[in-house]
Amino acid sequence: MKIKYLLWCLLLSGATRALAQTPNAAAGTAAATTPAATTAPAPATDDFANDKQPIVYSFIPTDPYYLRFNRVLPFDKTFSIRFTGIPTSVSSIKVTITREYPNRKGQASGGKHSSAPPEEVIVLDGWQRGSGSEAAAATIGYAHCAKGLAPNASYSIRIETSGEVPLNATQQTQLKTGLAVSRAVSEAVNKLARTSLGTLLPADAIINQENTDLQQSLTTAVTDIDPKYHVSKLEPIKALEAFQGMLDNYRNIRASLAKVTQKLKSDNKFSSKTQAIANLEQTMLNTTDWGIFSTNGLDHTAFLAVLDGIDKDTAIVKNAGVHAVVSSGITDTKKYLNQVEPLKDALVKQIIDVVIIPNITVFETLDDTYVDDFLKASKLYVTLDLGYAQVFRIDRGLAYSGFNLYFRPVDKSIPLSQYSTIGDWFAVRTSLLIGITLNSIAQDNVRKGLIGDKALVVGAGFKLVPFFKLNGGVLVHYRYGENPSLGTNHYHTSLSPFVSFSIDLDAKTLFSGIGDSIFK
């Protein structure tokens, strides 16, 4: 009776304290944000212990959470994202959250639908820079998610800024290095070069003609280097100055080769050389990769070999007039070929510095509503259970301690009333129970304990309020045979049903040591 009385005192004390500390419904339905004048509490070691605070996303390169979140996304509740270090050039931030399904397949042919659920997209209330000098200098902003995310799910979070976000020196160096050797950039340059060799259009007309393909190639180049970067507002025409220099050089190559061809045609003895020049021009127009052309490369070496061979052969044939013109044209062609690489590098540099670097405005990150650490994740499925059971077949009450095992993660800071769907309503309230009695159940010649003199407690429970559950199940123990003459070595497993109430909390921390004084 003493144990029963103390447990009832324990329950009433816990209910009083829990009710005194429960926030009102209005305060509990939205994720709180920290006012500017309030000092936020230090982050807890447990990812979910401080979840009333906004998630932090930093634009400050020196922060440990630069361009990513400082913790996993909360589930089942509304929350806010706190942006820090917002560049003053950014006027607004838009956040789009999309659930990722690992097994999602693309739309199949024949009108078949993908095997994954429909895509779930949440657009958050974004941040907008206000007017006035104070707002212009603001570097902190918030975005609010009014819908709770699903537990154990992965999400793609797209954070899109409306203004230009300048890169720091380290980022610029890394990005420039990657773009300088990017295959997508070299393909863009190669396409411009071949167009330059095959048309008489002016430089601006060529760029405008190839504008869409150039934008696509350059965007691919950036995202291949870092998927968090997205290039917007690309204007290839800004590289016009460098492109004009490259275009003029290619046209000088064609002009000098045309000069050689015209002179060779004046003497039938050089018909094979005329064809060699025509083949060289076709190679330049259709085969040569000008995006990776180098003065030490194979293409350049092959061009020089053809040109030197023509120069040498025309010198052998005694036609000084032809040879002089041909030799002069070949010399000019070789000079212009030597300028291809530096002019190409100048164009790539201008594309990177003027077209790409100033226009990186979108960052993307991936985050989850589950914890990567096994122990932290387990806390969301397992809770301590301290209860008192009325046991049938034993006909007395017994205290027990055990664990509640839930079938989904449960964040105990969320009021049960927030769960509206049938599945979630039951999932956060029902659990399996496994534990051990705190009292001995042994009785001479009647029964003995399964674990020492204690019984194993197995059952299920239903949570009525966040800290209180009703349970049912069986106690597993041993029972002696009805014939006492068989002795204590003859017994069998026995099940004794029970009903109980329990406290679904860590009783030691909730009741400030009351449990220790009772059960130590």
C-alpha positions in Angstrom: 0.0 0.0 0.0 2.9 2.4 0.7 4.2 2.0 -2.9 0.7 2.6 -4.3 0.2 5.7 -2.2 3.6 7.1 -3.2 3.0 6.4 -6.9 -0.3 8.3 -6.8 1.5 11.2 -5.1 4.1 11.0 -7.9 1.4 11.1 -10.6 -0.4 14.1 -9.1 2.8 16.0 -8.6 3.8 15.4 -12.2 0.4 16.4 -13.6 0.5 19.7 -11.6 4.0 20.6 -12.8 3.3 19.6 -16.4 0.1 21.7 -16.5 1.9 24.7 -15.0 4.6 24.5 -17.6 2.3 23.8 -20.7 2.2 26.9 -23.0 -1.2 28.1 -24.2 -2.5 26.8 -27.6 -1.7 30.0 -29.4 1.9 29.9 -28.3 2.4 26.3 -29.1 1.2 26.3 -32.6 4.0 28.4 -34.2 7.7 28.2 -34.1 9.0 31.0 -32.0 11.5 33.5 -33.3 14.1 35.2 -31.1 13.5 39.0 -30.8 16.5 41.2 -31.6 16.9 42.3 -28.0 16.7 38.8 -26.6 19.8 36.6 -26.2 19.0 33.1 -27.6 19.9 30.1 -25.4 23.0 28.2 -26.3 22.4 25.3 -28.7 21.8 22.0 -27.0 23.8 18.9 -27.8 20.6 17.1 -28.7 19.3 18.2 -32.1 15.7 18.4 -30.9 16.3 19.8 -27.4 16.2 23.4 -28.5 13.7 23.2 -31.4 11.7 26.3 -30.3 14.6 28.3 -31.8 14.7 28.9 -35.5 17.0 26.9 -37.8 20.0 29.0 -38.8 21.2 29.3 -42.4 24.3 31.4 -42.8 25.7 33.5 -45.7 28.9 34.2 -43.7 31.8 32.2 -45.2 33.6 31.9 -41.9 30.6 30.4 -40.1 30.7 26.6 -39.5 27.2 26.5 -41.1 28.0 28.5 -44.2 25.3 27.9 -46.9 23.7 25.1 -44.8 21.5 24.6 -41.8 22.9 24.3 -38.3 20.7 21.2 -37.4 18.3 18.8 -38.9 14.8 20.0 -39.9 12.1 19.6 -37.3 9.1 17.4 -38.2 5.4 17.6 -37.4 5.6 21.3 -36.4 5.8 24.7 -37.9 9.3 26.3 -37.8 11.3 29.3 -38.9 14.5 29.7 -40.8 16.8 32.5 -39.5 19.2 33.8 -42.2 22.4 35.5 -41.0 25.0 37.5 -42.8 22.6 38.4 -45.7 24.6 40.4 -48.3 23.3 43.9 -48.5 22.9 43.4 -52.3 20.1 40.9 -51.6 16.6 42.4 -51.6 14.6 39.2 -51.0 14.9 35.5 -50.2 12.5 32.8 -51.5 12.5 29.3 -49.9 11.1 26.3 -51.6 11.0 22.9 -49.9 10.5 19.8 -52.0 10.3 16.3 -50.6 12.8 13.8 -52.1 11.7 10.3 -52.9 14.8 8.0 -53.4 12.8 5.6 -55.6 11.0 8.2 -57.7 11.1 7.5 -61.4 10.5 9.8 -64.2 7.2 9.8 -66.1 7.2 6.6 -68.1 6.1 6.3 -71.7 2.6 5.3 -72.6 1.0 7.5 -70.0 2.2 5.5 -67.0 2.6 7.3 -63.8 5.7 7.2 -61.6 5.7 4.7 -58.7 6.4 7.4 -56.1 3.8 9.6 -54.4 3.0 13.0 -56.0 5.7 15.6 -55.5 5.2 17.6 -52.3 6.3 21.2 -52.7 6.1 23.8 -49.9 6.8 27.5 -50.7 7.7 29.4 -47.5 6.8 32.9 -46.5 10.0 34.5 -47.7 12.0 37.5 -46.5 11.8 40.9 -48.1 14.1 43.8 -47.4 12.3 46.8 -46.2 12.8 50.5 -47.0 15.0 53.0 -45.1 18.6 53.1 -44.1 18.2 50.6 -41.3 16.5 48.0 -43.5 19.1 48.6 -46.2 21.9 47.5 -43.8 20.0 44.6 -42.3 21.8 41.2 -42.4 19.3 39.0 -40.5 16.0 37.8 -41.8 13.4 35.1 -41.3 11.3 32.7 -43.4 8.4 30.8 -41.8 7.2 27.3 -42.7 3.5 27.0 -41.7 3.3 23.3 -42.5 5.0 20.5 -40.5 7.3 18.2 -42.4 7.1 14.5 -42.4 9.3 12.5 -40.1 12.1 10.3 -41.5 12.0 12.1 -44.8 14.6 13.9 -47.1 13.9 17.3 -48.5 15.6 19.5 -51.1 15.6 23.1 -49.9 16.0 25.7 -52.6 17.1 29.1 -51.2 16.8 31.8 -53.9 18.0 35.3 -53.6 16.8 38.1 -55.8 20.1 40.2 -55.8 23.6 39.4 -56.7 25.5 37.6 -53.9 29.2 38.4 -54.2 31.6 35.6 -53.7 34.6 35.8 -51.4 38.1 35.7 -52.6 38.5 31.9 -52.0 35.3 31.1 -53.7 36.2 33.2 -56.7 39.5 31.5 -57.0 38.1 28.0 -56.8 35.3 28.8 -59.2 37.6 30.5 -61.7 40.0 27.6 -61.6 37.2 25.1 -62.2 35.6 27.1 -65.1 39.0 27.6 -66.8 39.2 23.8 -67.4 35.5 23.2 -67.7 34.5 21.2 -70.7 31.2 23.0 -70.9 33.0 26.4 -71.2 35.4 25.0 -73.8 32.5 23.7 -75.8 30.9 27.1 -75.8 34.2 28.7 -77.0 34.6 26.1 -79.7 31.1 26.8 -81.0 31.8 30.5 -81.2 35.1 29.8 -83.0 33.5 27.6 -85.7 30.7 30.1 -86.2 33.4 32.8 -86.6 35.2 30.8 -89.3 32.0 30.0 -91.2 30.0 33.3 -91.3 30.5 37.0 -92.0 28.1 38.1 -89.3 29.3 40.8 -86.9 30.4 39.8 -83.4 27.2 40.9 -81.6 25.0 39.2 -84.1 26.9 35.9 -83.6 26.6 36.1 -79.8 22.9 36.9 -80.0 22.4 34.0 -82.4 24.1 31.6 -80.0 22.8 33.2 -76.9 20.5 30.4 -75.7 23.1 27.6 -76.2 25.8 29.8 -74.5 23.6 30.4 -71.4 22.9 26.6 -71.1 26.5 25.7 -71.5 27.8 28.2 -69.0 25.1 27.3 -66.5 26.1 23.7 -66.8 29.7 24.6 -66.2 28.9 26.3 -62.9 26.6 23.6 -61.5 29.0 20.9 -62.5 31.6 22.6 -60.2 29.2 23.2 -57.3 25.5 22.2 -57.4 24.8 24.9 -54.7 25.5 27.6 -57.3 23.1 28.6 -60.0 23.8 31.2 -62.6 21.0 33.6 -63.4 20.6 36.6 -65.6 23.4 35.5 -68.0 24.3 38.0 -70.6 27.0 36.6 -72.9 27.0 39.9 -74.9 29.1 41.3 -72.0 32.0 39.3 -73.3 31.7 41.1 -76.7 35.1 42.9 -76.4 37.1 39.7 -76.0 35.0 37.8 -78.5 35.6 40.6 -81.1 39.4 40.1 -80.8 39.0 36.3 -81.3 36.6 36.8 -84.2 39.0 39.2 -85.9 41.9 36.7 -85.5 39.9 33.8 -87.0 38.9 36.0 -90.0 42.5 36.9 -90.5 43.3 33.2 -90.7 40.7 32.7 -93.3 41.8 35.8 -95.2 45.5 34.7 -95.3 44.5 31.2 -96.4 42.3 32.7 -99.1 45.3 34.7 -100.3 47.4 31.6 -100.5 44.6 29.7 -102.3 44.1 32.4 -104.9 47.8 32.5 -105.8 48.1 28.7 -106.0 45.2 28.6 -108.4 47.1 30.8 -110.8 49.4 27.8 -111.7 48.0 24.4 -112.5 51.1 22.7 -111.1 49.9 23.6 -107.6 46.4 22.0 -107.8 47.2 19.5 -105.1 48.4 22.3 -102.8 45.2 24.1 -103.5 43.3 21.0 -102.4 45.5 20.7 -99.3 44.5 24.3 -98.3 40.8 23.4 -98.8 41.1 20.3 -96.7 42.9 22.4 -94.0 40.0 24.9 -94.0 37.4 22.1 -93.7 39.3 20.6 -90.7 39.4 24.0 -89.0 35.7 24.5 -89.6 34.4 21.0 -88.7 36.9 19.0 -86.8 39.3 21.2 -84.7 38.3 21.7 -81.1 39.1 25.4 -80.7 38.0 25.3 -77.1 41.1 23.4 -76.1 43.4 24.6 -78.9 47.0 25.0 -77.7 50.2 26.2 -79.5 51.8 23.0 -78.2 48.8 20.8 -79.2 48.5 18.2 -81.9 46.1 20.4 -84.0 48.5 23.3 -84.1 51.4 21.0 -84.9 49.5 19.4 -87.8 48.5 22.8 -89.2 52.1 24.0 -89.2 53.2 20.7 -90.9 50.7 21.3 -93.8 51.6 25.0 -94.2 55.4 24.3 -94.1 55.0 21.5 -96.7 53.2 23.9 -99.1 55.8 26.6 -98.5 58.6 24.2 -99.2 57.0 22.6 -102.3 56.2 26.0 -103.9 59.8 27.1 -103.3 61.1 24.0 -105.3 59.0 24.9 -108.3 60.7 27.8 -110.1 57.9 30.3 -109.9 59.1 33.1 -107.7 56.0 35.2 -108.0 53.8 32.4 -106.7 56.2 31.4 -103.9 56.6 34.9 -102.6 52.9 35.4 -102.2 52.3 31.9 -100.8 55.1 32.2 -98.4 53.9 35.6 -97.1 50.3 34.2 -96.7 51.6 31.2 -94.8 53.7 33.3 -92.5 50.7 35.4 -91.7 48.5 32.3 -91.1 51.1 30.9 -88.7 51.2 34.2 -86.9 47.5 34.3 -86.4 47.4 30.6 -85.3 49.9 31.5 -82.6 47.4 34.1 -81.3 44.5 31.7 -81.1 45.3 30.4 -77.6 45.9 33.7 -75.8 42.8 35.2 -77.4 40.8 32.1 -76.4 42.1 32.5 -72.8 41.2 36.2 -72.8 37.6 35.3 -73.9 37.3 32.6 -71.2 38.5 35.0 -68.6 36.0 37.7 -69.6 33.2 35.1 -69.7 34.1 34.1 -66.2 34.8 37.5 -64.7 32.0 39.5 -66.4 29.3 37.1 -67.4 29.4 34.3 -64.7 30.9 35.4 -61.4 28.6 38.4 -60.7 25.5 36.4 -61.4 25.5 33.5 -58.8 22.3 34.2 -56.9 20.9 30.8 -55.9 22.0 28.4 -53.3 20.7 24.9 -52.8 21.1 22.5 -49.9 19.8 19.1 -48.8 18.6 18.3 -45.3 16.5 15.7 -43.6 14.0 15.4 -40.8 16.0 12.5 -39.3 19.2 12.5 -37.3 22.2 10.8 -38.7 23.5 9.8 -35.3 21.9 6.4 -34.2 21.7 7.2 -30.5 20.1 10.6 -31.1 17.6 9.0 -33.5 16.8 6.3 -31.0 15.7 8.9 -28.5 12.8 9.8 -30.7 11.4 6.2 -30.7 12.1 5.1 -27.1 10.9 6.7 -23.8 11.1 5.7 -20.2 7.9 4.2 -18.6 7.3 4.2 -14.9 4.0 2.8 -13.8 1.8 0.9 -11.4 -0.1 -2.2 -12.5 -3.0 -4.2 -11.1 -2.1 -7.8 -11.8 -4.7 -10.5 -12.2 -3.9 -14.1 -11.0 -1.6 -12.4 -8.5 -4.3 -10.2 -7.2 -2.1 -7.3 -6.1 -0.6 -4.1 -7.4 3.0 -3.9 -8.6 5.2 -1.0 -9.6 7.3 -1.5 -12.7 9.8 0.4 -14.9 10.3 -0.1 -18.7 10.4 1.4 -22.1 7.8 2.6 -24.5 8.7 1.7 -28.1 6.9 3.9 -30.8 6.5 3.0 -34.4 7.4 6.5 -35.6 9.6 9.3 -34.3 7.8 11.3 -31.6 8.7 14.9 -30.6 7.3 15.2 -27.1 7.3 19.0 -27.3 4.5 19.0 -29.8 1.0 18.9 -28.3 -1.0 15.8 -29.2 -3.8 18.0 -30.5 -1.7 19.0 -33.4 -2.0 15.6 -35.0 -5.1 15.5 -37.1 -4.7 12.5 -39.5 -5.9 9.1 -38.3 -2.5 7.5 -38.9 -0.5 10.1 -37.0 -3.2 10.4 -34.3 -2.7 6.8 -33.3 1.0 6.6 -34.0 2.0 9.2 -31.5 -0.3 7.8 -28.8 0.2 4.1 -29.0 3.4 2.2 -28.1 4.7 -1.2 -27.1 5.8 -1.7 -23.5 8.7 -3.8 -22.2 10.0 -3.6 -18.7 10.5 -5.3 -15.4 8.6 -5.2 -12.1 10.2 -3.2 -9.3 8.8 -5.5 -6.6 9.4 -9.2 -6.2 6.6 -11.5 -7.5 8.1 -14.6 -5.9 5.9 -16.7 -3.6 6.9 -20.0 -2.1 5.5 -23.0 -3.9 3.4 -20.8 -6.1 5.6 -18.7 -8.5 9.1 -17.4 -9.1 10.6 -14.5 -11.0 11.7 -14.7 -14.7 14.5 -12.3 -14.0 15.7 -12.9 -10.5 12.6 -12.5 -8.3 11.1 -10.0 -10.8 8.7 -10.5 -13.7 9.0 -9.4 -17.3 6.4 -6.8 -18.3 5.1 -6.9 -21.9 2.2 -5.0 -23.2 1.0 -1.9 -25.1 -0.1 1.5 -24.0 -2.3 4.4 -25.1 -1.3 8.0 -24.2 -4.2 10.1 -22.9 -2.2 13.2 -22.3 1.5 13.9 -23.0 2.7 12.5 -19.6 0.0 9.9 -18.8 -0.8 6.5 -20.4 -3.1 3.6 -19.8 -1.6 0.2 -20.5 -2.5 -3.5 -20.7 -0.5 -6.6 -21.1 0.9 -9.6 -19.3 3.6 -10.3 -16.7 5.8 -13.2 -17.7 7.1 -15.3 -14.8 7.4 -18.9 -13.7 4.7 -20.9 -11.8 5.2 -24.0 -9.8 3.1 -27.1 -10.4 0.1 -27.7 -8.2 1.6 -30.9 -6.8 4.1 -29.7 -4.1 5.7 -33.1 -3.9 7.4 -32.5 -7.2 9.6 -29.9 -5.6 10.8 -26.4 -6.7 12.6 -27.8 -9.8 9.4 -28.3 -11.7 7.8 -25.1 -13.0 6.5 -23.6 -16.2 6.2 -20.2 -17.8 3.1 -18.4 -16.8 1.3 -15.2 -18.0 -0.6 -12.9 -15.7 -2.6 -10.2 -17.3 -2.5 -6.6 -16.0 -3.9 -3.1 -16.5 -1.8 -0.1 -15.4 -1.3 3.6 -15.6 2.1 5.0 -16.2 4.1 8.2 -16.7 5.6 8.4 -20.2 8.5 10.6 -19.2 12.0 10.4 -17.8 10.7 10.5 -14.2 14.1 11.3 -12.7 14.3 14.7 -14.4 10.6 15.5 -14.4 10.1 15.1 -10.7 13.5 16.4 -9.5 14.6 13.3 -7.6 11.2 12.1 -6.2 11.5 8.9 -8.1 15.0 8.3 -6.7 13.8 8.7 -3.2 11.1 6.1 -3.8 12.9 3.5 -6.0 16.6 3.9 -5.2 
